[in-house]
């Protein structure tokens, strides 16, 4: 985060000095006037007075996403969300998914029919349609690459904690528990067998206290029961097909792969311009349709994300949820602190101490981090609301009140879980020392 105080300008609402993130427009850090205003980026090449269509679309998308974020925050901050029932937005996504999937199958059928015309020239069109159809077919999330899968025999204490969380939330136990070296965590149903996989990143895990760890597990397993449309198979075609089509038809990619554009001949340049001219309408149309469908599903997705935060707070208590979200908001500082500690020691207690020191920043800086998150994390395609709003949502729900946890874990079990991960702490520490 890089910002500066503009001493010559003052807020028209509260008369406080304005700040500005470079590059970008100024806003008031006190009353947040102008926080959601964006200036489209002027292209480096071409006319300075004209913005490309993709940039105009991106500016519209950011404004729409900012308004959506603020509207969802105002609605859900009044009361904690509940699991959504069938909504019109989900109905639109399901019907669109059925239409897109049916259209993709018809595209594949037509491609097969044209391929059978070999050696006629229509054979080439058939090959093209088959390639496009296979590329547009829905894809189920695959299991991420992780350091290791922790079996129940290898990590009984950690599995017992995860099982206790799943039981309290009314979810089925996870099928696979994995760990990796990232400052992150995830949980979802993967593959055709829809196996429930929970992945814990050791740097984030070690940076949290036991209540915050419980909140982390509760949030991730909460995604299995919060009705998130972004994780349902039936809505995947609507949420991903046009994004893949835009990536295929992107006219800004180089059609010819050369080490330098100086190697392109005049014929190559003419062919590249022709390809871009033909692909541009498809690209912008796909980008627009993807943005619209993302906007349709974003309200339910944000509600599901806030519901997962609510589940975490109810399970681990408000203090644990607030610590978790504060750590995520300060992830840049905490990640660096944990990395430095890991290069010296493989003891998770030292990683936790380093994370505490990095998190003990003044409230003014935390507020500025919130504003940067609210201002920058505003794309319709993002499945999460801004972390700054998520932290503010927790404060809005609980205020000064302290909600006790509904599940407590004995300290001995937490120590046992860390002991089970000791070899992986050393492995991560060694990787960071060599990195």
N, C-alpha and C positions, 0 to 999 in steps of 0.2 A: 504494500500500500504506500503510495506516494501522493501527498497532498500539500497544499500551501495555502497560507492565509493571504487574502487579497486585501491589503490595508486600504486601498483607495475606493473600495466598493463596500457598501453596507446593505443589509437585507431591507427590502422595502416593507416587510411585515413587522420585524422586531428590531431593526436598526443594528443588529449584530454584524460583525465582520464576516465576510463570505470566505468559503474555502473552495478549492478546485482540485480535482484529480487530473493529472496530466496524462493524456490529453482529455479534454472534456469541458463541459460548461460548469460554471460556478453554482454553488448552492449554499444555503444557510445551515450550518451544523447545529444551530440552536432550535429553530422552528421547522427546519427541513424544507423551507421554501425552495422551489425549483429542483428538488432532488430527482424527480423523474424526467427532467427535460434532457434530451439528447440532441447532439449535432451530428448529422450524417458525415461520414468520413469522405473527404474529397479524393477522388482517384489520383494516384500519382501520375498516371499517364492520361493523356487526352485533355479535353476541355475542362478547365477549372469551374466553369459556370454550370456545368451539367453533371448530374449524378447518375450513375448507372442504375438500371431498373432493379437489380438485385440489392443495391444499397438502399434504395427507396423502400423496397419490400422489407428489408431488415429493420429500417427505422420505424416503419409502421408496426412491425411485429414487436419491437421492443416497447413501443408506446402501449400497444394492446396488452402485452404481458404485464407491464407495470400496473395498468389499471386493474387487470384481473387479480394480480397479487394483492393490491390494496383492498379490492372489494371482498375477496375471500377472507382477508385478515379481519376486516370489520365485521363480517357475518359470523365467523367462527370464534372470534375473541369473546363474544357474549356468552357462549356456553361451549363446553367441550363437545366435539363432534361424536356422532354415533355411526355405526356401520350403515352405509347408504343402502337404500332399497333400489329397485329398478328405476332409473331415471331416463328422461328423454334423451340426454346426451349419450348414455350407454346404448339406448335403442338405436340412435343414429349410427354409432360406431359398429354395432353388430350388423345392421343392415348393409352398411358400406363394406364391411369385411366380407360378408357373404357375396355381395356383388363383385368385389375385386377378386376373390378367390375363384368364383365361377368364371370371370373373364380371363383369369390366368390359365385355367384349365382349357378354355376354348382356344386361347392363344397356342397352347401346346398341341392341342388336337389339330389346329390348322397348320402348324409347323410340320407335324408328322405327315399330313396329307400332301403338303408341298414337297417334302423330301422324297416322297414316293414317285415324284415326277422326273427324277433323274433319268437322263442327262439334260433335261430342259433347264433353262436359266432360272425358272421358278424354284429349282432345288436350292439355290443360294438364299432366296428369301425364306425358304423353309428353315434352313440352318440358322438364319438370323433370328427368326421367331422362336425357335426352340431355345436358343441361347438366352433370349430376353425372357421367355417364360420361366425357365429354370432359375434365372436370377431373381425374378419377382415372386417366386414361391415363398410362402411364410417359412420362417426358420425359428425353431425353438431355441431358447437360450442354452448354451452349452456350459458344462462345468468349467469354471476358470482354472487356470494353472495355479496350483498352490504348492507350498513347500511339502506338505504331507497331509494325509488323512489320519485323523486320530481315532483309533478304534476304541471301543468301550473297555477292552482289556488294557489298553495302553494308557488311557486317561479316564478312569472311572469317576474321579471327583468332578472333573469338568463336565463330563456327560451328565452326571447327576444334577448339576446346577442347571444345565440346559433343559433337561427333562422336567425339572421342577417348574421352570418358567413356562414351558409348553403346556404342562398340566394346568397351571394356574390360569392360563389364557384360553384354555379349551381347545388347543391345537394339538394335532398329532405330533409325536416326537420326531425330531429331524432324523433323516436317514443317514446323512453323511455330515461329519464335522471336520472341517479343514482349517488350516492356519496358513498364513502367508506373510511376507515381510512388508506389506503395504500399510500405510496409515489409513485404514478403512475397514469396513465390515459389510457383509451382504448376506442376504438369505432369500431363497426363491426356489421354485419348482423348476427343475432342469431336465432336459432330454425328453424322449418319448415316454419314458416311464414316469415322468413327473416326480422324480425323487426330490425330497426336501433337503437342500444343502445349505448349511450355515458355515460361513467363512469369517474367521476372526483375524484381523491384521495385528500381529504382535506389538508393533510400536504404539498403535492406538490403545490396545488392550493394557499394556504396561503403564500407559500415561494416566489411566483412570483409577479412581478409588473403587473399592468393592461396590458401593451403591451405584456409582456411575457405570460400572461394568454390568451390573444387573439391568440398569436402564438400557444399555446398549443391546444386550441380548433380548430384552423385552421389545425394544423398537424393531429389531430385525425379524423376530418371530411374529411380531404384530403384523408384518406385511403378509403373513400367510392367512390372516383372518380379517383384514381390514377392507376387503373388497376393492382393491386397487384395479381399475380397468386396464392399466398399463401392463399388468402381469397376467391377464387372462388370455388364454389361447384364442378365444372367439373374437377378440378385438385387435389382435396383432396385425392382420392385413391392413386394417384401416390406419393404424398408427405407424406402419413401417414401409408399406409398399411405395408410396409416392416419394419417400425419402431415398429409397434405393433407386427409383427411376430418375430422380434428380441427380444422384451421384453418377449414374450411367451417362446421362445426357449433358453433364456439365460442360458447357462450351468454353470455359476458361482453362480447362486442362489442355496441355499440349497434345495435339493429335499425333505428332511425330516425335519420337524420343531421340534427341541428339544431345551431345554434351554442350553445345552452344547453338543459339539461334542463327549464328552466322553461317552454320553448316547447311541451313535450309536453302534450297534452290528456289528460283522464282516459281516454278511449278508447284513445289512443296508448299510455299506460302499461299498460293492461290487455292490449292486443295484444302489447306487448313482453314482458310477463311470461309470457304464454301461449306465445310463440315460444321463450323461454328454457326454459320448463318442458318443451317438447317436444324441444328440441335437447340438453338437458343429458345424458340417458342415452346418446345417441349420441356425444356429445363425450367423456364419461368412458370409455366403452367403447373408442373409437378411441385415446384417450390411453393406456389400459392396454395394449391390444394392440401399439401402437407401442413402448412401453417394453419389453414382453416380447421382441419381435422384435429390438429394438436390443440387449437383453441377450444374446440368442442369438448375434448376429453380432459382438458387441463383442470377444470373445476373439480371434477370427481377425483382426479389424481392428487390434487392438492389436499382435498378433504381426506383422502386416504393417508397421505403423509402426516398431516396433522393428527389424525386418529392414531397412527403408530406412535407419535410423540406423546399423546394422551395416555395410551396404554403403558408406555415406558414410565411415565410419571406416576400412574396409579400403582404400578407394580413395585417400582424402586423408591417411590417417594419423590416429592418435588425437588428436594435438594440434589438427589442423584441425577434427575433429568436435567436440571439446570447446569450441573457440572459437565455433563456429557455435551450439551449443546454449546456451552461456553468453550469447551476444549475444541470442538469441531470448528467453531467460528474463529478461534485463534490457532487453527491447525498449522499455518505457516510457521509461527514462532515455536509452537510445541513440537512440531516435527523436527525442526532444526535442533532444538534442545535435546530431544530424545536421541537423535542421531549422534550428537556429540558425546552424550553419556554412554551410548552403546559402544563407541570406539574405545572407551576406557574400561568399561565394566560390562559383564553380561548379567549382572544382578538386576532383576526387574525393580527392586526397591530404589536403586540409583536412577533408573529411568523415570520412575514415578516422581522422585525428588526434583529431577531436572524439569519435568513437566510442570510441577507446582510452581517452581521459580519462574518459568516462562509465562504462566497464566496469571501471575500476581502483578498485572499491569493496572494502571490507573483507569478509573471509570470513564474518563474522557476518551481515552484511546479505544476502550471497548465500544463506546457509542459510535466513534468514527468507523470502527470495523463493521458495526451493524449497518451504518449508512452506506458504506461501500458495497456490502453484500446486497442490500436492498436495491441499490442503484445498478449494479453490474450483473447480478444473476437473474436476468429477466427475460430469457428467451422462452417462447412458447413451447419449444421442443424439450425443455428441461422438465424432468419428471418431479423434481423437488422444488418446493417454494424456497425463496432465499433463506439462508441460514440465519440472517439477521432477523427476519420476520418470525422464524421458528422460535428463536430465543425470546423475542418480544411476546409471542403467543403464550409461552409458558408463564411469563410474568403476568400477562393479562388474566390468565386462568387462576393463578394462585395469589398474586399480589404479595403482601407481607406474610400471608398465612403459610404454614408449613404442613404439607400433607404427608402423613406417615406412610411408610411402605406397607404393602399388603403381603409381601414375601420377604423374609429375611433368611440369610445364609450364614451359617456359623463361620467365624473367622478361621477355624481350623480347616474347613473345607476350601476356603480361598487359598490358604497356604499350600494345601495339598495340590490344588489345581496348578499353582505356579511351579511347584516341584515337578509335576508331570511334564511341564513345558520347558524345564531347565535346559535340556539338550537343544531345543529349538531357539531359546534365547541366545545360547552360545553361537548357534549357527548364524542367526541374524547379525549378532555383534561382529562375528568374523567377516561376514559379507560386507558390512558397513566399514570395517577397518580396511578392507581391500578395495573398497569402492571409491 
